[in-house]
Amino acid sequence: MKQTKNLINFLAEIGQLKRVKRTGWWVAGLKDPESVAEHCLRAAIIGYALAKMEKADPYKVLLMTLFHDTPEARMNDQHKISLRYFNPKKIEKRIYQEQLDLIGEPMREELTSVLGAYNKQDTKEAVIARDADILECILQAKEYFDQGFTQAKSFMPVGNKYLKTKSAKKLFKQIHTWNYKDWWLHLTKFTR
């Protein structure tokens, strides 16, 4: 009974991520950026695609991308300026541990393993998951830029420096010539 209640409490806590906004965009001047939950969902889908392209375990990549920002339900999203003054890694590790202790077995063991690998970047899946996280930010920046938020352009070049996998670099290159309207414009054409 207690385990069930703890799981429900954990799920409610994760629900906070729907309200936690990505703070780097606020610093850049965007009034209503996406939430951490929105970011994690698309990062997970990107991660799945990259895992398939790189012939890696998509399940592990999905777990890493879905759970990599769960500490932000407690500590909020930290923009790069705040990172000049403290390193949140120790805090995140403590929060992960408390969150995983709350949900207990059998999830705790598996999530401890995949999140540990993600933070250490010591597996192929961890590298892919980090690339998915970065690519999601780049894709979001391109969408904001195409919608008229010109400050977003400064976020887009980071891919050249941080992306590791061949597939992520290929997608990164394509994003620069892509327009955010491309996905829906062809759907508005009538066929007869």
C-alpha positions, 0 to 999 in steps of 0.5 A: 500500500505504501509503495503504491502511494509513493509511486503516486506521489512520484508521478505527481512530482513529475507532473511539476515538470509540465509547469517548470519552464526552460529558463535559458529562454527567459534569460534570452528574452522569450516570454513563454518558453516550453516546459521541461516536460515538453522538452523531455518528450521530444528529446525522447523521440529524437533519442529513439530515432537516433538509437535506431540510426546508430543501432543502439538499444532504444529502450535505454535511450528512451529511459535516459531521455525521459528521466534525465531532467526529473530533478528539475521538478524539485530544483527548477531548470538552471540556465547557463548563467546560474551554472557559473555559481554552483554545480548542480550535479551533486544536487541532482544526484541527491534528488535522483536518489531520493526520487528513486528511493521513493519509487523503490524496486523494481524501477529503482535498480534499472533507473539508477543504472541508466541514469548513472550511465547517462551522467557518466557518458560511458555507454553508446546509449548515454552518448546518444541520449545526450545528443538527443537532449542537445538536438532537441534544444537546437531544434527548439531554437530553430523553431523559435528563430523561424517564428521571429525570436532572433535571439534563438540563433545564438543557441543553434551553433552548439551542435558543432561543439557538443554532438558526438554521433554521426546521426546527430551531426547529420540531423544538426546539419539539416536543421539549419536549412529546414524551416519550422513550417515545412512539416505542416505546409505540405499537409495543407495542399489539397489533393483531388 
